Amino acid sequence: MTGDGWLILSIVNTPAWPGLMLISLYPGEDYDLDDKTGLGRSFDGIGGISGGGATSRLLVNYVEPYRSQILDYLFKPKFGASLQILKVEIGGDAQTTDGTEPSHMHYEDDDNYFRGYEWWLMREAKKRNPNITLIGLPWAFPGWVGNGENWPYSFPDITASYVLSWILGAKKYHDLDIDYVGIWNERSFNSKYIKLLRYTLDKSGLERVKIIASDNLWEPITSVVIADKELQDAVEILGVHYPGTSTLPVALKTGKKLWSSEDYSTFNDNVGGGCWARILNQNYVNGKMTATISWNLVSSYYEDLPFGREGLMTAKEPWSGNYVVESPIWITAHTTQFTEPGWTYLQTVGHFTHGGSYVALTDERGNLTIITETMTHDHSVCIRPPLPSYDVSTQNATFHLKGTFASISELQVWHSKFDFKTNKTVLFQNLKPIKVTEGSFSIELDVDEVYTFTTVRNGQRGSYPDPPPSAPFPKSYKDDFDVSGNPYFSEAPNFADQTGVFEYFTNRTDPGPHVSTLRQVVTQRPVTWVADADQTISVIGDYQWRDLRVSCDIYMESVHTGGVFIAVRVNKGGGVVRSTRGVFFWVYADGTYKVTNDLNGMTVLAEGLSGTRACVWYTLTLTVEGNYASADLNGYPLWKNAVLWEPQHGWAAIGTSSFELAQFDNFAIEALA
């Protein structure tokens, strides 16, 4: 070896063929793995986020066995991703990225701990991994928490009590122990609230529930924690979003655990897998962050909503049963299947001389796991923040196991190789063990590879038979909103609420045909960081639908101001829902109707008298073919041949003209082309 680390001639022991010695001309370096000088920080786990918002919405609508298979790939130990952390949204009735999640308290005098799907998801995760860490974070709050303001901290005692009720409800109704709670901090940092929340938790006997702050940037939380002893005592974890694998020196000085409490958010193709591989290692190597949590857990929302397919796997077709185990699942397994929270990083971790990184962890009982990654720049770009340029080249690495690891004679080997040229990517392949000779082993590292070398012997690349093939949303679809299904969920299948919350409702005062309906229940603008629409809306179906007939029975409950709509060709949702366009057929309790080309109702295609009023059931039918739209009210033509040009396709939808109570029943779709 020359003085600059280049091998003129090297003999390399290959893990695929142990004992076979190959001559290599690639550069090489030596790396010590030693616990004699002490250990690094304690590993806290790798996880996923369900929420922020509504990212698991379609998962619950899968039938068995596919729903359980998806859950196994996510949570079952030694099978797939084997996730160690699950972070869920504390629903706040508001749009929080790709949809709304229902609050357990729509109103101040209301509480219901069976709404939504996060309770179910946490139970399923715990069923598979009893040791999984559970985190709750509110991305938004019902309007009453802000007392008329779009801000949750003007009355911090109310906000703290609201969060406390969710934690207590998780235990009382679902036997779920929440381990951590995060702080809503999209716009500003509020230390008074954090202290009050800590006091409120302690007063309720929940000292074990720790606080993560501030789920935003390293500053100002870090400086304030250092300056404020009471806040320092209240905060357990400094959690940041999308840190780019870097940490501020001042954050390290706090002595707090450092987490990337929201990260990834990248399209889950192989470049996304490369992004995930790089940050899982380098969040610790560069930033000393001991947990990394992916937004999001599973891409189980309509792909044409914002940030489509940005989960660890994809499950967006409950109607077909199709799902895809994407590369980030197996990249996660490289760490999670061979470590546990409580293991400890070695101090001897770092970057390879010729690009890439390596970490090593131990359970301090003789087990050792080493994870290496050599992801190139263009094959590991995350959505944020920008990634500075760097170089990676094929290289040889010789690891020297020292200290308590010197006696290790063999390591299990797991390998992933992203192949961007011939598309022959290999993910989480179990190779033959590699021999350790006199405490050392060498490995040739190609670009865009991930290796795990470990003493842990029970890793597994779990598998199920292929799910059904992908299929578009059914062209003919009906839902009478009769409550059914096991487990029970409060939302109708396949509807994705974008503003407001649409829940099953049992009309006990009406024994007639509308005893079970879907009801919009949010009556006050929520406290939110996303610009919710002024109208409520829930979308469904195939975004490519062009010619369509939609019908639905509707019931306005607001006597003077009520208004509802059905719509087709709805072209936007998520955080840009306010600018949604489509064909919207509105009827109002004042006896009028309107046809608009947008959700805001500014572009009017037709309008007139309908004779509609509140507290009466009506059947609306909207038909769009080509550039013409028409509609019926109770089977009679109300208007026809309204001319429209844009948009050319989109979802179907239902909704209301404001935050108001309204009911829907007997929804039906018929795609005409």
C-alpha positions in Angstrom: 0.0 0.0 0.0 1.3 3.4 -0.9 1.4 6.3 1.6 -1.8 7.8 0.1 -3.8 4.7 0.6 -3.8 3.3 -2.9 -3.4 -0.4 -3.3 -0.9 -1.5 -5.9 -2.0 -5.1 -5.4 -4.6 -6.2 -2.9 -5.9 -9.6 -1.9 -9.6 -9.4 -1.0 -11.8 -12.0 0.8 -15.2 -11.8 -0.9 -18.4 -12.5 1.1 -20.1 -14.2 -1.8 -17.3 -16.8 -2.0 -15.5 -17.0 1.4 -12.0 -18.2 1.0 -11.8 -17.2 -2.6 -9.0 -14.6 -2.9 -9.2 -12.0 -5.6 -6.6 -9.6 -6.8 -7.9 -6.0 -6.8 -6.4 -2.8 -8.1 -9.0 -0.5 -6.3 -8.0 2.0 -3.6 -8.1 0.7 -0.1 -8.1 1.8 3.5 -8.1 0.4 7.0 -10.8 1.1 9.5 -10.7 0.1 13.2 -13.9 -0.9 15.1 -13.0 -0.7 18.7 -14.9 -0.3 22.0 -11.8 0.0 24.2 -11.9 3.8 24.2 -15.6 3.9 25.1 -18.8 3.9 23.1 -20.9 6.5 21.3 -24.6 7.3 21.8 -27.4 4.9 22.4 -29.4 3.9 19.3 -33.1 4.8 19.6 -34.5 3.3 16.4 -35.8 3.8 12.9 -39.5 4.5 12.3 -42.2 5.8 10.1 -44.9 8.5 10.3 -48.6 7.9 9.7 -50.2 11.2 9.3 -49.2 14.8 8.7 -51.6 14.1 7.0 -53.9 11.2 6.1 -51.0 9.2 4.6 -52.4 5.9 5.7 -56.0 6.7 4.6 -56.4 3.9 2.1 -54.6 1.2 4.1 -57.6 0.4 6.3 -59.7 -0.4 3.2 -57.6 -3.3 2.1 -59.2 -6.7 2.6 -57.4 -9.6 4.2 -54.9 -11.1 3.7 -53.4 -8.1 2.0 -53.9 -5.7 4.8 -52.1 -7.9 7.3 -49.3 -8.6 4.8 -48.6 -4.9 4.4 -48.5 -4.5 8.2 -46.1 -7.4 8.5 -43.7 -5.9 6.0 -43.8 -2.7 8.1 -43.8 -3.9 11.6 -43.2 -7.7 12.0 -39.7 -8.2 13.5 -37.2 -10.1 11.4 -39.5 -10.0 8.4 -39.4 -6.7 6.5 -38.7 -3.2 7.7 -39.0 -4.3 11.3 -39.8 -0.8 12.3 -38.9 0.2 15.8 -40.8 3.5 16.0 -44.3 4.5 15.0 -45.3 8.2 15.0 -48.9 9.1 14.4 -50.9 12.2 13.9 -53.1 13.3 16.7 -56.0 14.2 14.3 -57.1 17.8 14.3 -59.9 17.9 11.7 -57.6 19.9 9.4 -55.8 19.5 6.1 -52.2 18.6 7.1 -50.6 17.6 3.7 -52.6 15.0 1.9 -55.9 15.1 3.8 -57.6 15.6 7.1 -57.6 13.3 10.1 -60.5 13.3 12.6 -60.0 14.7 16.0 -61.0 12.8 19.1 -62.7 16.0 20.2 -64.5 17.8 17.3 -66.1 20.1 19.9 -65.2 21.0 23.5 -68.0 18.8 25.0 -67.2 15.9 22.6 -64.8 13.0 23.0 -64.6 9.8 20.9 -61.5 7.6 20.9 -62.6 5.4 18.0 -62.5 7.9 15.2 -60.0 7.5 12.4 -57.5 4.7 11.9 -54.4 5.7 13.9 -55.7 3.8 17.0 -56.1 0.7 14.9 -52.7 1.2 13.3 -50.9 1.5 16.7 -52.7 -1.6 18.0 -51.6 -3.6 14.9 -48.0 -2.3 15.2 -47.9 -3.3 18.9 -49.4 -6.7 18.1 -46.5 -7.4 15.9 -43.8 -5.7 17.9 -44.7 -5.2 21.6 -41.6 -3.1 22.1 -42.3 -0.6 19.4 -42.0 3.1 20.4 -45.2 5.1 20.0 -45.2 8.9 19.4 -48.2 11.2 19.0 -47.9 14.7 17.4 -50.7 17.1 16.6 -50.2 18.8 13.2 -53.4 20.7 13.7 -56.2 21.3 16.2 -60.0 21.7 16.2 -61.1 25.3 16.0 -62.4 25.4 19.6 -58.8 24.8 20.9 -57.7 28.1 19.4 -60.9 29.9 20.7 -61.4 31.6 17.3 -57.7 32.1 16.5 -55.6 30.2 14.1 -53.1 29.6 16.9 -53.1 26.8 19.5 -51.0 28.5 22.2 -53.1 31.6 23.2 -54.7 29.3 25.7 -52.0 26.8 26.5 -53.9 25.1 29.3 -56.6 24.1 26.9 -54.1 22.8 24.3 -52.2 20.8 27.0 -55.5 19.3 28.3 -56.5 18.4 24.7 -53.2 16.5 24.1 -53.4 14.9 27.6 -56.9 13.6 26.8 -55.6 11.8 23.6 -52.8 10.1 25.6 -55.2 9.0 28.3 -57.7 7.8 25.7 -55.1 5.7 24.0 -54.5 3.8 27.3 -58.1 3.7 28.5 -59.7 2.5 25.3 -56.9 0.8 23.4 -54.4 -0.2 26.1 -51.7 1.8 24.3 -48.9 3.4 26.2 -47.7 6.5 24.4 -44.0 7.0 24.9 -43.4 10.4 23.5 -45.5 13.4 22.4 -44.3 16.1 20.0 -44.8 19.8 19.8 -46.7 21.5 17.0 -44.2 24.1 15.8 -44.7 24.9 12.2 -44.6 28.7 12.7 -43.2 29.6 16.0 -41.7 28.1 19.1 -43.6 28.3 22.4 -41.6 27.4 25.6 -44.5 28.3 27.9 -46.7 25.6 26.4 -43.9 23.0 26.6 -43.4 23.6 30.3 -47.2 23.5 30.9 -47.5 20.3 29.0 -44.8 18.7 31.1 -46.5 19.9 34.3 -49.9 18.6 33.0 -48.4 15.2 32.1 -46.7 14.8 35.5 -49.8 15.9 37.4 -51.7 13.1 35.7 -49.1 10.5 36.6 -47.6 10.4 33.1 -44.0 11.1 34.0 -43.0 8.3 31.6 -44.4 10.2 28.6 -41.5 12.3 27.3 -41.6 15.4 25.2 -39.9 15.9 21.8 -39.3 19.5 20.7 -39.7 21.3 18.5 -40.3 19.1 15.4 -38.9 21.9 13.2 -35.4 23.3 13.1 -32.4 23.1 15.5 -33.0 26.7 16.3 -34.4 28.5 18.3 -35.3 25.4 20.4 -31.6 24.6 21.1 -30.5 28.0 22.4 -33.7 28.4 24.5 -33.2 25.0 26.1 -29.6 25.9 27.0 -30.7 29.2 28.5 -33.8 27.9 30.3 -33.3 25.3 33.0 -37.0 24.6 33.4 -37.4 24.0 29.7 -34.3 21.9 29.7 -35.9 19.6 32.3 -39.1 19.5 30.3 -37.7 18.4 27.0 -36.3 14.9 26.6 -35.5 14.9 22.8 -34.4 17.6 20.4 -36.3 16.6 17.3 -35.8 18.2 13.9 -37.2 17.9 10.4 -35.1 17.2 7.3 -31.7 18.1 8.9 -29.6 17.0 5.9 -27.7 14.7 8.2 -26.2 17.7 10.0 -26.3 19.0 13.6 -25.4 22.3 15.1 -22.6 22.2 17.6 -24.8 23.9 20.2 -27.3 21.1 20.0 -24.6 18.6 20.9 -23.7 20.8 23.9 -27.2 20.4 25.4 -26.5 16.7 26.2 -29.9 15.9 24.9 -30.8 13.0 22.6 -30.9 14.2 19.0 -33.4 12.8 16.6 -34.4 13.3 13.0 -38.0 13.2 14.0 -39.2 13.7 10.4 -37.1 12.9 7.4 -37.0 11.3 3.9 -40.2 12.5 2.1 -38.8 11.3 -1.2 -40.3 9.4 -4.1 -39.8 5.7 -3.2 -38.1 4.5 -6.3 -34.5 3.3 -6.2 -33.1 6.8 -5.9 -35.4 7.2 -2.9 -34.0 4.0 -1.5 -30.5 5.4 -2.0 -31.5 8.6 -0.2 -32.8 6.5 2.7 -29.7 4.4 2.9 -27.5 7.4 3.0 -29.3 9.3 5.7 -29.8 6.3 7.9 -26.1 6.0 8.3 -25.0 9.6 8.0 -27.6 11.1 10.4 -25.5 9.5 13.0 -22.0 9.8 11.4 -22.5 13.5 10.6 -25.2 14.6 13.1 -25.1 12.2 16.0 -28.9 11.7 15.6 -29.9 8.4 17.2 -33.3 8.0 15.6 -34.6 8.7 12.1 -38.3 8.7 11.3 -39.6 8.6 7.7 -42.4 10.7 6.4 -44.2 8.7 5.6 -44.8 5.2 6.8 -46.7 3.9 3.8 -47.9 5.7 0.7 -51.6 4.8 1.2 -53.2 7.8 -0.4 -54.1 8.8 -3.9 -50.9 9.2 -5.8 -52.0 12.4 -7.6 -52.3 14.2 -4.2 -49.1 16.1 -3.2 -46.0 14.1 -2.5 -47.3 10.9 -4.1 -45.4 7.7 -3.3 -43.2 9.2 -0.6 -43.5 6.3 1.9 -41.4 3.3 2.7 -43.8 1.2 0.6 -46.8 1.8 -1.5 -50.4 0.6 -0.8 -52.8 2.8 -2.7 -55.2 0.4 -4.3 -57.4 -1.3 -1.8 -60.0 -2.0 -4.5 -57.5 -4.2 -6.3 -55.4 -5.5 -3.3 -52.2 -4.5 -5.1 -49.3 -3.2 -3.0 -45.6 -2.7 -3.7 -42.8 -3.5 -1.3 -40.4 -0.7 -2.3 -36.6 -0.5 -1.8 -36.8 1.6 1.4 -38.3 -1.4 3.2 -35.2 -3.5 2.6 -32.8 -0.7 3.2 -34.5 -0.2 6.6 -34.0 -3.9 7.3 -30.2 -3.6 6.9 -30.3 -1.8 10.3 -33.5 -2.8 12.1 -33.2 -6.6 11.7 -29.8 -6.6 13.3 -30.1 -4.0 16.1 -32.5 -3.0 18.8 -33.2 0.3 20.5 -30.8 0.4 23.4 -27.8 -0.9 21.4 -24.9 1.5 21.3 -23.0 3.1 18.4 -19.3 2.7 18.5 -17.2 5.8 18.6 -15.3 4.5 15.7 -17.8 5.3 12.9 -17.3 7.6 10.0 -16.8 8.1 6.2 -14.9 5.9 3.9 -11.9 7.7 2.3 -13.3 7.2 -1.2 -16.9 8.0 -0.4 -19.7 6.5 1.6 -20.1 5.8 5.3 -20.1 3.1 7.9 -21.6 2.7 11.4 -21.2 0.0 13.9 -23.4 -0.9 16.9 -23.2 -3.3 19.8 -25.5 -4.7 22.4 -22.5 -4.7 24.8 -22.9 -8.4 25.2 -20.6 -9.4 22.4 -22.9 -8.8 19.4 -21.7 -6.4 16.6 -23.5 -5.0 13.6 -21.8 -3.0 10.9 -23.8 -1.2 8.2 -22.0 0.4 5.2 -23.3 2.5 2.3 -21.6 3.8 -0.8 -24.5 5.7 -2.4 -23.4 8.1 -5.1 -24.8 11.7 -5.2 -27.2 11.4 -8.1 -28.6 8.1 -6.8 -29.3 9.3 -3.3 -30.8 12.7 -3.6 -33.6 13.4 -1.1 -36.4 15.9 -1.7 -34.9 18.2 0.8 -32.5 19.8 1.8 -30.2 20.3 -1.3 -27.4 17.8 -1.4 -23.9 19.2 -1.9 -21.9 17.4 -4.5 -19.4 14.6 -3.5 -17.7 11.7 -5.1 -17.8 7.9 -4.4 -15.7 5.3 -6.2 -15.2 1.6 -6.0 -12.8 0.8 -3.1 -11.5 -1.8 -0.8 -12.1 -1.5 3.0 -10.4 -3.6 5.6 -12.0 -3.6 9.0 -10.0 -4.4 12.1 -12.2 -5.6 15.0 -10.6 -4.7 18.3 -11.5 -4.7 22.0 -14.3 -7.1 22.8 -14.8 -7.9 19.1 -11.3 -9.2 18.5 -12.4 -12.8 19.0 -15.2 -12.7 16.4 -14.4 -15.3 13.7 -17.3 -14.9 11.3 -20.0 -12.4 10.3 -23.3 -12.8 8.6 -23.6 -10.8 5.4 -26.6 -9.0 3.9 -26.2 -7.1 0.7 -28.2 -4.6 -1.5 -26.9 -3.3 -4.8 -28.8 -0.5 -6.8 -28.2 -1.1 -10.5 -29.2 2.0 -12.4 -27.7 0.9 -15.7 -29.2 -2.6 -16.3 -32.0 -2.4 -13.7 -30.8 -5.6 -12.0 -31.1 -4.2 -8.5 -30.6 -6.7 -5.7 -32.2 -5.9 -2.3 -31.4 -7.4 1.1 -29.7 -10.6 -0.2 -28.3 -13.0 2.3 -24.7 -13.9 1.2 -22.4 -16.5 2.7 -20.7 -15.5 6.0 -17.4 -13.8 5.8 -14.5 -15.1 7.7 -12.7 -12.8 10.1 -9.0 -13.7 10.3 -6.9 -12.4 13.2 -9.5 -9.8 13.8 -9.7 -8.4 10.3 -11.7 -8.8 7.1 -11.6 -7.0 3.8 -14.4 -6.2 1.4 -14.6 -4.6 -2.1 -17.2 -1.9 -2.0 -18.8 -0.9 -5.3 -20.8 2.3 -5.7 -24.5 2.3 -4.7 -24.2 -0.6 -2.3 -25.4 -1.3 1.2 -23.9 -4.1 3.3 -24.7 -5.4 6.8 -22.0 -7.5 8.6 -23.3 -8.9 11.8 -23.1 -11.5 14.5 -26.9 -11.6 14.5 -28.0 -14.8 12.7 -31.8 -14.6 12.5 -32.4 -12.0 9.8 -35.0 -12.8 7.2 -36.2 -11.5 3.9 -39.8 -12.1 4.5 -42.2 -12.7 1.6 -45.7 -13.5 0.7 -47.2 -14.6 -2.7 -47.5 -11.7 -5.1 -50.5 -9.5 -4.4 -53.2 -9.1 -7.1 -52.1 -7.0 -10.1 -52.6 -3.2 -10.1 -56.0 -2.1 -11.4 -57.7 1.3 -11.8 -60.5 2.4 -9.5 -63.8 0.6 -10.5 -65.7 2.3 -13.3 -68.9 1.5 -11.5 -69.0 2.2 -7.8 -71.7 2.5 -5.2 -71.8 3.1 -1.4 -75.0 3.4 0.7 -72.9 4.2 3.8 -74.3 1.4 5.9 -71.8 0.8 8.7 -69.9 -2.4 8.1 -66.4 -3.9 8.1 -64.1 -5.3 10.7 -62.4 -3.5 12.2 -64.9 -0.6 12.3 -63.6 2.7 10.9 -65.4 6.0 11.1 -64.8 7.0 7.4 -66.3 5.5 4.3 -64.0 3.4 2.2 -61.9 5.2 -0.4 -63.1 8.7 0.4 -60.2 11.0 1.1 -61.2 14.1 3.1 -59.4 17.2 2.0 -61.1 19.8 4.1 -63.6 18.9 6.8 -64.3 15.4 8.2 -66.9 13.0 6.7 -68.0 10.3 9.2 -70.5 7.5 9.4 -73.7 8.8 11.1 -76.6 6.8 12.5 -79.8 8.9 12.2 -81.8 7.6 15.1 -84.6 10.1 14.5 -85.2 8.9 11.0 -86.2 5.2 10.7 -86.6 5.6 7.0 -84.2 4.8 4.2 -81.5 7.2 5.4 -80.9 5.7 8.9 -77.2 5.3 8.1 -75.4 8.2 6.2 -72.1 10.0 5.8 -72.1 13.3 7.7 -69.7 16.3 7.4 -69.1 17.2 11.1 -66.6 20.0 11.3 -68.5 23.3 12.1 -65.6 25.6 12.8 -62.4 26.4 10.8 -59.6 24.3 12.5 -56.3 25.6 13.7 -53.9 24.6 11.0 -50.6 25.5 9.2 -52.0 24.5 5.8 -54.5 26.7 4.0 -57.7 24.7 4.3 -60.4 25.6 1.9 -63.4 27.6 3.0 -65.6 24.7 1.8 -65.3 21.1 2.9 -64.5 18.4 0.3 -63.8 14.7 0.1 -62.5 13.1 -3.1 -62.7 9.6 -4.4 -61.9 7.6 -7.5 -59.6 7.7 -10.5 -57.7 10.9 -11.2 -57.8 10.1 -14.9 -61.6 10.0 -15.1 -62.9 12.3 -17.8 -66.5 11.5 -18.7 -68.5 10.6 -15.6 -71.9 10.4 -14.0 -72.1 10.9 -10.2 -75.2 10.8 -8.1 -75.8 11.2 -4.4 -78.6 11.9 -1.9 -78.0 15.0 0.1 -79.4 16.6 3.2 -78.6 20.1 4.4 -78.9 20.8 8.1 -78.2 24.5 8.2 -81.6 26.1 7.7 -80.7 29.4 6.1 -77.1 29.0 5.0 -76.8 25.4 4.1 -75.2 24.3 0.8 -73.8 21.1 -0.6 -72.2 19.9 -3.8 -71.2 16.9 -5.8 -68.4 17.3 -8.3 -66.3 15.6 -11.0 -63.0 16.3 -12.6 -61.6 17.6 -9.3 -58.0 18.3 -10.0 -56.3 19.2 -6.7 -56.2 18.3 -3.1 -53.8 18.4 -0.1 -52.2 21.7 0.8 -53.3 23.3 -2.5 -57.0 22.4 -2.0 -58.0 26.1 -2.0 -57.2 26.3 -5.7 -59.1 23.2 -6.7 -60.9 23.2 -10.0 -63.5 20.9 -11.5 -67.2 20.8 -12.2 -69.2 21.5 -9.0 -72.9 21.2 -8.8 -74.2 23.1 -5.7 -77.6 23.3 -4.2 -78.5 25.7 -1.4 -81.1 25.9 1.4 -82.3 29.2 0.1 -83.8 27.5 -3.0 -81.0 28.2 -5.5 -78.4 26.2 -7.4 -75.1 27.0 -9.0 -72.6 25.2 -11.3 -69.0 26.4 -10.9 -65.7 25.5 -12.4 -63.9 25.9 -9.1 -64.3 25.0 -5.4 -64.3 28.7 -4.4 -67.4 29.2 -6.6 -65.9 32.2 -8.5 -66.2 30.8 -12.0 -70.0 30.3 -12.6 -71.1 28.1 -15.5 -74.8 28.1 -14.7 -77.2 29.2 -11.9 -80.8 29.5 -11.1 -83.7 28.4 -8.8 -83.8 24.9 -7.5 -86.5 25.0 -4.8 -84.2 23.2 -2.4 -84.4 23.8 1.4 -82.8 22.4 4.5 -84.0 19.2 6.3 -85.2 17.6 3.1 -83.5 14.8 1.2 -82.7 15.4 -2.4 -81.0 13.3 -5.1 -78.4 15.1 -7.2 -77.0 13.7 -10.4 -74.1 15.3 -12.3 -73.1 14.1 -15.8 -70.0 15.4 -17.7 -69.2 14.2 -21.2 -66.6 15.9 -23.3 -67.0 19.7 -22.9 -70.6 19.6 -21.7 -72.1 19.1 -18.3 -75.7 18.6 -17.1 -77.5 17.8 -13.9 -80.7 16.4 -12.5 -82.5 17.2 -9.2 -84.7 14.3 -8.0 -84.5 12.8 -11.5 -85.7 16.0 -13.4 -83.3 18.0 -15.5 -82.2 21.2 -13.7 -79.7 22.4 -16.3 -77.8 20.9 -19.2 -75.1 21.5 -21.7 -73.0 23.9 -19.6 -69.8 24.4 -21.5 -66.5 23.7 -19.8 -62.9 23.4 -21.0 -60.7 22.8 -18.0 -59.9 20.6 -16.2 -59.9 17.6 -18.5 -59.9 14.9 -15.8 -59.9 14.4 -12.0 -61.6 12.7 -9.1 -65.2 12.7 -8.0 -66.1 14.6 -4.8 -68.7 15.6 -2.3 -68.7 18.5 0.1 -70.4 21.5 1.7 -70.3 25.3 1.0 -68.9 26.0 4.5 -68.0 24.4 7.8 -71.5 23.0 8.4 -73.4 19.9 9.2 -74.7 18.0 6.1 -75.5 14.4 5.2 -74.9 12.2 2.2 -76.3 8.9 1.2 -76.5 6.4 -1.8 -73.4 7.7 -3.5 -72.8 6.3 -7.0 -70.3 6.7 -9.8 -70.5 5.6 -13.4 -67.5 6.2 -15.6 -68.7 6.8 -19.2 -65.4 6.5 -21.0 
